[in-house]
Amino acid sequence: MKRLPVRLFPSFCLLAGAVFPAQAQLTLNQIGGPLGAGNYGTLAGTSAFAFDVLPAAPTHTIPHANDGIFGNPNSWIGNSNNSFVGLNFGATALPLGQVAWGRDNLNQFFDRTSGLYTLNYTQVPNPGAALAVTGNPATGWAPIGSTNYVFQGAANSPISMSLRHVWSFPTVSATGIRLTAPGSSFANGAAIDELEAYAPGPAPLLSLVTTGGTMGAGNIGLASTAFAKDLLGNGSFAPTHTIPNLNDGVYGNGNSWIGDTESSFAGLNFNGSFTVNQAAFGRDNTGAFGDRSGGTYLLQYTTAANPGAATPDASWNTIGAIYYDHNGVDSADRHLYSFPPVTATGMRLVAPGNGIGTGAAIDEFEVYAVPETSAAGLLLLAGAGLCRRRRK
């Protein structure tokens, strides 16, 4: 299963450790893609259950939650507020470290996605809809984590929330999982076309280094050329929200960029090729504004010569996906991420939202090159090593 490894901070309320509170550590690994190998949901002996189901609707039934088929005609929808759907793995607990779900992974329907989703697990043999939430996996359902999906992403957009999303978390042993979905009945009840579960996967490669803080030395963004797909109001909100504000070295709403269309993007042309391993961005690092931060961001790089807004999507490689809950503490602050070094001529952020209503704001986009060790420094290190060997 291909991974887009990024650490998720659902607002982030993330707590590490073996005891899982109401919101534990989750990682957004992938958006879209096919069923992965080793899906517990389609194993012989696994069965689906739910609190309830939309009546008289053969299109939306409980067995569709794990029939291995994506799409609206093979989905489940509950019939009450915050209904739930789950998987019973049987009497023997399995190692669990990843789950996936979506509204319509065929990307034809993108409604019925927004709201709070809560994931639970249990170690009780053959769990089902009647099992109670006790907070203790030995006696009932215990929480793994929660995430609040912000409605965004029309069909065929790169960050459509209707697509399958793969999440990972600290490993647990489980006989089943339960996903509580937002909404109520036909009016707005969330649809789940497939609920998947997997053993733990590879460790995340993209990590949060710090939240807040100030710009560090070596930010090549300051010497780069900023570009964007579009601009809020076609520039009518200048100078508060303009493209050059992306790398002017100034934090705050008054020096930010906001796109004007769904899944807009902003980026940096490095004016050369650099090996980079860190990037930072935020909505308003001064703390004055906390809106316009929620949703999914794609961090991408390219090796194309002189990249800009017209560089084809196929020329951009995704490093990872990050999901922000804009209601969360510090979600608008600058967040610095690290990742395995890549050689790039530019980077871009595909941002959530659309225009004045929900368009994400970026007050500063920073990118950091891998520090170089000078030749003189290498000679000094080598000499120190020789001295230590001689003293022995």
Phi, psi and chi 1 to 4 in degrees:
 res  aa     phi    psi   chi1   chi2   chi3   chi4
   1 MET       -  119.5  178.9  167.5   53.9      -
   2 LYS   -66.8  137.2 -176.3  178.9  178.7 -177.6
   3 ARG  -117.2  142.3  -64.6  163.8   56.5   85.6
   4 LEU  -109.1   88.8  -62.2  178.3      -      -
   5 PRO   -81.1  110.2   25.5  -25.4      -      -
   6 VAL  -141.7  139.9  172.1      -      -      -
   7 ARG   -77.9  130.0 -176.4  158.6  -62.2  172.4
   8 LEU   -95.3  135.9  168.3   73.6      -      -
   9 PHE  -122.0   87.2  -67.7   86.3      -      -
  10 PRO   -73.5   69.9   18.4  -14.9      -      -
  11 SER    74.0   42.1 -169.5      -      -      -
  12 PHE  -106.5  -16.1  -63.3  162.6      -      -
  13 CYS    39.3   40.5  -61.0      -      -      -
  14 LEU   -96.2  130.9  -71.2 -169.0      -      -
  15 LEU  -128.0  126.0  -60.2  173.1      -      -
  16 ALA   -88.7  165.8      -      -      -      -
  17 GLY   122.5  176.4      -      -      -      -
  18 ALA   -81.1  -21.8      -      -      -      -
  19 VAL   -95.2  123.1  178.0      -      -      -
  20 PHE   -99.8  116.6  -65.6   92.0      -      -
  21 PRO   -80.6 -167.2   30.8  -32.8      -      -
  22 ALA   -61.4  -32.2      -      -      -      -
  23 GLN  -129.1  112.1  -75.3 -168.7  -33.8      -
  24 ALA  -108.2 -172.0      -      -      -      -
  25 GLN   -76.4  126.8 -173.0  175.9    0.8      -
  26 LEU  -127.8  154.4  -64.7  173.1      -      -
  27 THR  -133.2  127.2  -59.2      -      -      -
  28 LEU   -84.1  112.7  179.2   56.9      -      -
  29 ASN   -99.3  -30.8  -68.3  -10.9      -      -
  30 GLN  -159.6  145.7 -179.3  177.9  -21.8      -
  31 ILE  -119.0  126.6  -60.7  175.0      -      -
  32 GLY    77.7 -160.6      -      -      -      -
  33 GLY    90.4  166.5      -      -      -      -
  34 PRO   -83.8  175.1   32.1  -35.3      -      -
  35 LEU   -55.7  140.7  -74.3  172.0      -      -
  36 GLY   -86.4  160.6      -      -      -      -
  37 ALA   -69.5  141.1      -      -      -      -
  38 GLY    82.5   20.9      -      -      -      -
  39 ASN   -65.9  115.3  174.2   23.0      -      -
  40 TYR   -60.7  -27.6  -63.7  158.0      -      -
  41 GLY   -62.6  -28.6      -      -      -      -
  42 THR  -105.8    9.0   53.5      -      -      -
  43 LEU   -68.1  147.5  -72.9  177.6      -      -
  44 ALA   -61.2  133.2      -      -      -      -
  45 GLY    99.5  -18.4      -      -      -      -
  46 THR   -82.1  135.1  -64.8      -      -      -
  47 SER  -129.2  150.5   58.9      -      -      -
  48 ALA   -95.0  149.2      -      -      -      -
  49 PHE  -141.9  167.6   60.8   86.9      -      -
  50 ALA  -156.9  159.6      -      -      -      -
  51 PHE   -65.1  -44.3  179.4   73.1      -      -
  52 ASP  -162.6 -179.1   51.3   24.8      -      -
  53 VAL  -146.9  147.2   64.9      -      -      -
  54 LEU   -55.4  123.0 -163.2   64.3      -      -
  55 PRO   -72.1  153.5   27.0  -34.5      -      -
  56 ALA    51.2   42.9      -      -      -      -
  57 ALA  -136.9   85.9      -      -      -      -
  58 PRO   -61.8  -18.3   20.7  -32.2      -      -
  59 THR   -70.1  -30.0  -60.7      -      -      -
  60 HIS  -122.0   88.6  -50.2  -67.8      -      -
  61 THR  -125.4  164.9   65.0      -      -      -
  62 ILE   -63.5  -44.8  -63.3  172.9      -      -
  63 PRO   -60.9  -20.9  -25.5   36.6      -      -
  64 HIS   -68.4  -16.9  -77.4  164.3      -      -
  65 ALA   -66.1  -21.4      -      -      -      -
  66 ASN  -143.0   38.3   68.4  -31.4      -      -
  67 ASP   -88.1   -1.1   60.5    1.1      -      -
  68 GLY    78.4   13.4      -      -      -      -
  69 ILE  -121.2  126.4  -57.4  173.5      -      -
  70 PHE   -85.4  159.1  -67.0  120.5      -      -
  71 GLY   117.9  155.0      -      -      -      -
  72 ASN   -56.9  -39.5 -178.5   69.9      -      -
  73 PRO   -68.5   -9.4  -21.3   34.3      -      -
  74 ASN  -124.7   52.6  -70.9   77.1      -      -
  75 SER  -126.1  170.1   65.4      -      -      -
  76 TRP  -114.3  140.7  163.9   87.4      -      -
  77 ILE  -135.8  129.2  -60.8  176.2      -      -
  78 GLY   -75.0  170.1      -      -      -      -
  79 ASN  -117.7   11.1 -164.1   44.1      -      -
  80 SER  -144.7  165.2   57.0      -      -      -
  81 ASN   -62.8  130.7 -167.0   41.0      -      -
  82 ASN    55.4   46.5  -63.5  -37.0      -      -
  83 SER   -68.2  171.5 -173.7      -      -      -
  84 PHE  -140.1  157.7   60.1   76.7      -      -
  85 VAL  -134.3  149.1   63.3      -      -      -
  86 GLY  -152.2  177.0      -      -      -      -
  87 LEU  -126.2  131.6  -62.0  174.4      -      -
  88 ASN  -103.1  112.3  167.6   10.4      -      -
  89 PHE   -83.1  -13.1  -55.7  146.9      -      -
  90 GLY   117.7 -153.7      -      -      -      -
  91 ALA   -90.7  -18.5      -      -      -      -
  92 THR  -103.9  127.8  -57.4      -      -      -
  93 ALA   -70.4  142.0      -      -      -      -
  94 LEU  -115.3  150.0  -58.4  173.7      -      -
  95 PRO   -69.6  126.2   24.5  -32.5      -      -
  96 LEU  -125.5  127.8 -179.6   69.6      -      -
  97 GLY  -142.3   -4.1      -      -      -      -
  98 GLN  -147.3  145.1  -62.4 -178.6   97.3      -
  99 VAL  -136.7  161.9  -60.1      -      -      -
 100 ALA  -145.0  146.1      -      -      -      -
 101 TRP  -157.8  162.8   73.3   84.7      -      -
 102 GLY  -161.9  171.9      -      -      -      -
 103 ARG   -88.4  -43.6 -175.4  -91.0 -177.2  -92.2
 104 ASP  -160.8   95.6  175.6   15.4      -      -
 105 ASN   -72.8   -4.2 -159.9   41.9      -      -
 106 LEU   -82.2   -6.3  -59.8 -177.7      -      -
 107 ASN    63.6   35.8 -148.9    3.4      -      -
 108 GLN  -103.7  -29.6  -63.4  172.3  -18.9      -
 109 PHE  -121.8  135.0  -67.1   82.1      -      -
 110 PHE  -130.9   12.6   57.2   94.7      -      -
 111 ASP   -82.3 -173.8   58.7  -13.3      -      -
 112 ARG    54.8   40.1  -61.0 -179.4  173.2  -81.5
 113 THR  -122.9  -27.6   58.9      -      -      -
 114 SER   -80.8  151.3   57.9      -      -      -
 115 GLY   126.2 -174.8      -      -      -      -
 116 LEU   -90.9  125.5 -179.4   67.2      -      -
 117 TYR  -111.1  133.9  -65.8   79.9      -      -
 118 THR  -124.2  128.5  -59.6      -      -      -
 119 LEU  -105.5  129.1 -179.1   66.6      -      -
 120 ASN  -124.7  159.5  -73.8  -91.8      -      -
 121 TYR  -138.1  164.6   78.4  105.3      -      -
 122 THR  -146.3  162.1 -173.4      -      -      -
 123 GLN  -116.2    7.2  -64.6  167.1  -13.3      -
 124 VAL   -72.1  132.3  174.8      -      -      -
 125 PRO   -60.4  140.0  -24.5   34.8      -      -
 126 ASN    49.1   59.2  -61.0  -57.3      -      -
 127 PRO   -72.0  158.9   28.8  -35.6      -      -
 128 GLY  -153.5 -165.7      -      -      -      -
 129 ALA   -64.9  -25.3      -      -      -      -
 130 ALA   -81.3  -13.4      -      -      -      -
 131 LEU   -68.4  134.8 -172.0   64.5      -      -
 132 ALA   -85.8  157.6      -      -      -      -
 133 VAL   -83.9  112.1  176.4      -      -      -
 134 THR  -114.2  -14.9   64.4      -      -      -
 135 GLY    84.2   -6.7      -      -      -      -
 136 ASN  -119.9  115.9 -178.5   -9.7      -      -
 137 PRO   -64.3  -18.5   23.5  -34.0      -      -
 138 ALA   -75.7  -20.7      -      -      -      -
 139 THR  -120.3  -14.0   59.7      -      -      -
 140 GLY  -175.4 -153.8      -      -      -      -
 141 TRP   -84.7  135.0  -64.2  108.2      -      -
 142 ALA  -124.2  146.6      -      -      -      -
 143 PRO   -76.3  141.6   27.3  -34.0      -      -
 144 ILE  -100.2  -47.0  -69.9  177.1      -      -
 145 GLY   178.1  170.5      -      -      -      -
 146 SER  -134.6  152.5  -61.0      -      -      -
 147 THR  -147.2  139.5 -178.8      -      -      -
 148 ASN  -106.3  103.0 -170.2   11.0      -      -
 149 TYR   -74.2  127.3  -80.9   18.4      -      -
 150 VAL   -88.3  133.1  178.7      -      -      -
 151 PHE   -65.0  126.8 -179.4   77.7      -      -
 152 GLN  -168.5  167.1   63.4 -179.0   84.4      -
 153 GLY    79.9   94.9      -      -      -      -
 154 ALA   -67.5  166.1      -      -      -      -
 155 ALA   -54.9  139.6      -      -      -      -
 156 ASN    71.9    7.6  -60.7  -46.7      -      -
 157 SER   -82.7  152.3   74.6      -      -      -
 158 PRO   -66.0  -18.9   22.2  -32.6      -      -
 159 ILE  -120.3   32.3   54.6  175.2      -      -
 160 SER   -57.6  125.6  172.3      -      -      -
 161 MET   -72.9  -12.6  -66.8  -54.9  -66.4      -
 162 SER   -74.3  -20.4   65.8      -      -      -
 163 LEU   -67.5  157.0  -67.5  174.8      -      -
 164 ARG   -56.3  131.5  165.3 -174.8 -172.6  -93.8
 165 HIS  -120.3  129.1  -76.0   55.3      -      -
 166 VAL  -100.8  124.1 -177.8      -      -      -
 167 TRP  -116.6  143.0  -52.3   93.5      -      -
 168 SER  -122.0  165.9   66.9      -      -      -
 169 PHE  -162.8  166.5   42.2   85.8      -      -
 170 PRO   -55.1  138.1  -27.3   36.1      -      -
 171 THR   -60.6  137.1  -55.4      -      -      -
 172 VAL  -130.3  161.1  -63.1      -      -      -
 173 SER   -99.1  127.9  -66.2      -      -      -
 174 ALA  -141.6  142.4      -      -      -      -
 175 THR   -97.2   -5.4   55.5      -      -      -
 176 GLY  -178.2  164.3      -      -      -      -
 177 ILE  -130.2  158.8   57.6  171.6      -      -
 178 ARG  -139.6  129.7 -168.0 -177.9   92.9  162.0
 179 LEU  -115.1  113.6 -177.8   68.2      -      -
 180 THR   -84.9  126.6  -58.6      -      -      -
 181 ALA  -110.5  150.0      -      -      -      -
 182 PRO   -78.8  167.4   29.7  -35.1      -      -
 183 GLY    90.6  176.4      -      -      -      -
 184 SER  -143.9  116.7  175.2      -      -      -
 185 SER    56.7 -153.6 -171.0      -      -      -
 186 PHE   -68.7  -26.3 -169.2   77.3      -      -
 187 ALA   -62.7  -49.7      -      -      -      -
 188 ASN  -149.2   14.3   57.1   11.2      -      -
 189 GLY   -63.1  130.9      -      -      -      -
 190 ALA   -62.3  140.7      -      -      -      -
 191 ALA  -101.3  139.2      -      -      -      -
 192 ILE  -121.9  113.5  -54.5  -66.3      -      -
 193 ASP   -85.4  -23.1   67.0  -11.6      -      -
 194 GLU  -162.1  129.9 -159.7   69.1   15.9      -
 195 LEU  -108.6  120.6 -179.8   58.3      -      -
 196 GLU  -119.5  153.9  -49.8  163.3   42.9      -
 197 ALA  -143.0  142.9      -      -      -      -
 198 TYR  -142.9  160.4  -62.1   91.8      -      -
 199 ALA   -66.7  164.6      -      -      -      -
 200 PRO   -56.8  142.6  -23.2   33.2      -      -
 201 GLY  -105.2 -170.0      -      -      -      -
 202 PRO   -60.0  153.9  -21.3   32.5      -      -
 203 ALA   -64.6  146.3      -      -      -      -
 204 PRO   -58.7  144.9  -21.8   32.3      -      -
 205 LEU  -100.4  -24.2  -61.2  178.7      -      -
 206 LEU  -102.0  125.3 -173.0   68.5      -      -
 207 SER  -128.3  144.4  -60.8      -      -      -
 208 LEU   -75.4  123.2 -179.4   69.6      -      -
 209 VAL   -89.0  -47.0  176.9      -      -      -
 210 THR  -159.1  154.7 -172.7      -      -      -
 211 THR  -112.9  134.3  -60.4      -      -      -
 212 GLY    79.4 -147.2      -      -      -      -
 213 GLY    80.0 -172.8      -      -      -      -
 214 THR  -125.4  168.4   57.1      -      -      -
 215 MET   -60.3  136.2 -162.6  172.6  -60.2      -
 216 GLY   -95.6  167.2      -      -      -      -
 217 ALA   -67.9  145.9      -      -      -      -
 218 GLY    90.3   12.1      -      -      -      -
 219 ASN   -72.9  103.2  172.5   24.0      -      -
 220 ILE   -75.1   -8.0   63.9  174.0      -      -
 221 GLY   -61.8  -31.0      -      -      -      -
 222 LEU   -65.6  -29.6  -66.3  173.9      -      -
 223 ALA   -99.6    7.7      -      -      -      -
 224 SER   -92.3  171.8  -60.9      -      -      -
 225 THR  -105.6  119.8  -57.9      -      -      -
 226 ALA   -80.1  148.6      -      -      -      -
 227 PHE  -147.0  168.0   61.5   86.8      -      -
 228 ALA  -158.6  158.0      -      -      -      -
 229 LYS   -63.8  -44.7  177.1 -175.7  175.8 -176.5
 230 ASP  -161.3 -176.8   46.6   35.1      -      -
 231 LEU  -141.5  138.0 -174.7   63.9      -      -
 232 LEU   -49.0  125.2 -179.0   63.9      -      -
 233 GLY    62.7   21.7      -      -      -      -
 234 ASN    54.1   37.6 -163.6   26.7      -      -
 235 GLY    92.8    0.6      -      -      -      -
 236 SER   -71.5  -13.3   60.7      -      -      -
 237 PHE   -99.5   15.1  -71.6   84.5      -      -
 238 ALA   -67.6  149.1      -      -      -      -
 239 PRO   -92.2    8.3   35.4  -35.5      -      -
 240 THR   -65.5  -41.6  -58.5      -      -      -
 241 HIS  -126.9   94.2  -53.1  -63.3      -      -
 242 THR  -134.5  163.4   64.3      -      -      -
 243 ILE   -64.7  -43.7  -64.5  172.8      -      -
 244 PRO   -61.5  -19.0  -25.3   35.6      -      -
 245 ASN   -66.2  -18.1  -74.7  -16.2      -      -
 246 LEU   -61.0  -30.6  -76.1  162.3      -      -
 247 ASN  -138.7   38.5   63.6  -25.8      -      -
 248 ASP   -88.8   -1.5   61.1   -1.7      -      -
 249 GLY    80.2   10.3      -      -      -      -
 250 VAL  -119.9  127.2 -177.7      -      -      -
 251 TYR   -86.2  159.0  -64.6  121.4      -      -
 252 GLY   119.3  156.4      -      -      -      -
 253 ASN   -57.8  -36.1  179.0   70.9      -      -
 254 GLY   -70.1   -8.5      -      -      -      -
 255 ASN  -130.8   53.6  -69.6   76.6      -      -
 256 SER  -126.8  171.3   65.3      -      -      -
 257 TRP  -117.9  142.9  162.3   87.3      -      -
 258 ILE  -136.4  129.6  -60.5  175.5      -      -
 259 GLY   -75.5  170.2      -      -      -      -
 260 ASP  -117.2   -2.6 -158.7   38.0      -      -
 261 THR  -135.0  163.2   56.3      -      -      -
 262 GLU   -57.8  135.2 -172.1   70.1   50.5      -
 263 SER    55.3   44.2  -58.3      -      -      -
 264 SER   -69.9  171.6 -172.1      -      -      -
 265 PHE  -144.6  156.9   59.2   76.8      -      -
 266 ALA  -134.7  146.3      -      -      -      -
 267 GLY  -153.1  179.9      -      -      -      -
 268 LEU  -131.0  128.6  -61.7  171.6      -      -
 269 ASN   -93.9  115.6  174.9  -10.9      -      -
 270 PHE   -72.6   -8.5  -60.0  153.6      -      -
 271 ASN    58.5   38.0  -61.1  -50.1      -      -
 272 GLY   157.9 -179.0      -      -      -      -
 273 SER  -107.3  130.2 -178.3      -      -      -
 274 PHE  -134.9  151.4  -66.3   83.9      -      -
 275 THR   -94.1  117.5  -59.7      -      -      -
 276 VAL  -121.3  152.3  -63.9      -      -      -
 277 ASN  -144.8    7.9   67.1  -17.9      -      -
 278 GLN  -147.0  147.7  -70.3 -171.6  -32.8      -
 279 ALA  -146.6  150.0      -      -      -      -
 280 ALA  -139.1  146.5      -      -      -      -
 281 PHE  -159.1  162.6   66.3   94.5      -      -
 282 GLY  -163.8  171.3      -      -      -      -
 283 ARG   -86.9  -46.1 -177.0  -90.1 -177.5  -93.5
 284 ASP  -160.0   97.0  176.6   12.6      -      -
 285 ASN   -74.4   -4.4 -160.4   40.9      -      -
 286 THR   -80.9  -16.6   69.4      -      -      -
 287 GLY    86.7    2.8      -      -      -      -
 288 ALA   -76.2  -32.2      -      -      -      -
 289 PHE  -124.2  136.8  -71.3   80.6      -      -
 290 GLY  -122.4    1.5      -      -      -      -
 291 ASP   -83.4 -175.1   59.9  -14.7      -      -
 292 ARG    54.6   37.1  -63.3 -177.7  174.1  -81.2
 293 SER  -126.4  -16.6   61.0      -      -      -
 294 GLY   -77.7  147.2      -      -      -      -
 295 GLY   124.5 -171.8      -      -      -      -
 296 THR   -98.2  133.5  -57.9      -      -      -
 297 TYR  -116.6  137.8  -63.2   76.7      -      -
 298 LEU  -107.1  124.5  -63.1 -178.3      -      -
 299 LEU   -97.6  121.9 -179.7   63.1      -      -
 300 GLN  -132.5  155.6  -58.4  177.9  -39.9      -
 301 TYR  -133.3  163.1   76.3   96.6      -      -
 302 THR  -140.9  158.0 -173.7      -      -      -
 303 THR  -112.8    7.4   57.2      -      -      -
 304 ALA   -65.0  146.7      -      -      -      -
 305 ALA   -70.0  135.3      -      -      -      -
 306 ASN    49.4   59.0 -164.1   31.8      -      -
 307 PRO   -68.1  153.6   27.5  -35.6      -      -
 308 GLY  -164.8 -163.3      -      -      -      -
 309 ALA   -63.1  -27.4      -      -      -      -
 310 ALA   -88.5   -3.8      -      -      -      -
 311 THR   -63.9  127.1  -59.8      -      -      -
 312 PRO   -59.1  149.4  -21.5   32.4      -      -
 313 ASP   -57.1  -34.0  -71.4  -16.8      -      -
 314 ALA   -65.2  -17.2      -      -      -      -
 315 SER   -87.2   -3.5  -63.7      -      -      -
 316 TRP  -103.5  133.7  -66.6   96.0      -      -
 317 ASN  -107.1  129.8  -55.1  -67.0      -      -
 318 THR   -81.8  123.4  -62.6      -      -      -
 319 ILE   -80.6  -43.2  -63.3  174.4      -      -
 320 GLY  -176.4  170.7      -      -      -      -
 321 ALA  -118.1  138.7      -      -      -      -
 322 ILE  -126.0  132.1  -55.0  163.4      -      -
 323 TYR  -113.5  124.4 -175.3   78.2      -      -
 324 TYR  -110.1  134.8  -74.5  170.4      -      -
 325 ASP   -94.3  111.4  177.8   -8.6      -      -
 326 HIS   -69.0  -11.1   73.8  -87.0      -      -
 327 ASN   -83.8   -1.7  -66.8  -44.3      -      -
 328 GLY   -85.1  160.0      -      -      -      -
 329 VAL   -65.4  132.2  177.5      -      -      -
 330 ASP    66.8   10.9  -59.7  -31.0      -      -
 331 SER   -66.8  -23.2   62.0      -      -      -
 332 ALA   -87.0  -13.6      -      -      -      -
 333 ASP   -70.0  162.1  -70.4  -11.1      -      -
 334 ARG   -58.0  134.4  168.1 -173.7 -176.2  -93.6
 335 HIS  -124.3  124.4  -74.3   64.2      -      -
 336 LEU  -102.2  124.8  175.3   66.1      -      -
 337 TYR  -116.2  147.6  -64.6   92.3      -      -
 338 SER  -115.9  155.8   66.3      -      -      -
 339 PHE  -156.4  164.0   45.8   86.9      -      -
 340 PRO   -57.6  139.4  -24.9   34.7      -      -
 341 PRO   -56.0  138.4  -23.7   33.8      -      -
 342 VAL  -130.9  147.8  -64.3      -      -      -
 343 THR   -94.0  124.9  -61.1      -      -      -
 344 ALA  -144.9  153.9      -      -      -      -
 345 THR  -102.0  -10.2   55.8      -      -      -
 346 GLY  -172.7  163.8      -      -      -      -
 347 MET  -136.6  154.6  -63.6 -166.4   78.0      -
 348 ARG  -143.9  158.4   74.7  176.2 -172.6  178.7
 349 LEU  -116.1  118.6  -84.0  169.5      -      -
 350 VAL   -83.6  121.1 -179.0      -      -      -
 351 ALA  -109.9  150.3      -      -      -      -
 352 PRO   -81.1  167.1   31.5  -35.7      -      -
 353 GLY    91.4  179.5      -      -      -      -
 354 ASN  -151.9  106.6 -175.2   -3.1      -      -
 355 GLY    65.7 -152.5      -      -      -      -
 356 ILE   -65.5  -28.4 -171.3   66.0      -      -
 357 GLY   -71.7  -49.4      -      -      -      -
 358 THR  -136.7    1.2   57.8      -      -      -
 359 GLY   -59.7  129.2      -      -      -      -
 360 ALA   -66.4  142.1      -      -      -      -
 361 ALA  -104.3  139.8      -      -      -      -
 362 ILE  -123.9  116.2  -54.2  -66.0      -      -
 363 ASP   -86.7  -25.0   66.7  -10.1      -      -
 364 GLU  -161.0  133.8 -160.3   70.3   14.6      -
 365 PHE  -114.3  114.5 -171.8   18.0      -      -
 366 GLU  -114.1  142.6  -50.4  162.5   36.0      -
 367 VAL  -136.3  137.1  178.8      -      -      -
 368 TYR  -120.7  132.2  -65.8   88.5      -      -
 369 ALA   -80.8  155.7      -      -      -      -
 370 VAL   -65.1  126.6  175.7      -      -      -
 371 PRO   -59.1  137.0  -21.4   32.9      -      -
 372 GLU   -95.1  139.8  -65.0 -177.1    1.2      -
 373 THR   -94.4  123.1  -57.1      -      -      -
 374 SER   -67.8  158.8   66.7      -      -      -
 375 ALA   -61.8  -37.9      -      -      -      -
 376 ALA   -65.2  -39.1      -      -      -      -
 377 GLY   -64.3  -39.4      -      -      -      -
 378 LEU   -64.0  -38.4  -71.7  172.4      -      -
 379 LEU   -65.2  -41.0  -72.4  173.0      -      -
 380 LEU   -63.1  -42.1  -73.4  172.9      -      -
 381 LEU   -64.0  -40.9  -71.3  172.9      -      -
 382 ALA   -64.8  -41.1      -      -      -      -
 383 GLY   -63.9  -39.7      -      -      -      -
 384 ALA   -62.3  -39.1      -      -      -      -
 385 GLY   -64.5  -39.8      -      -      -      -
 386 LEU   -64.6  -39.8  -75.3  173.1      -      -
 387 CYS   -62.0  -41.9  -70.0      -      -      -
 388 ARG   -64.9  -39.3  -77.4 -166.2  -65.8  -89.5
 389 ARG   -65.5  -38.5  -75.0 -164.9  -68.4  -89.3
 390 ARG   -67.7  -37.2  -75.1  172.0 -180.0  169.3
 391 ARG   -65.7  -29.2  -74.6  172.0 -177.6  169.3
 392 LYS   -69.4      -  -69.3  179.4 -179.4  178.4
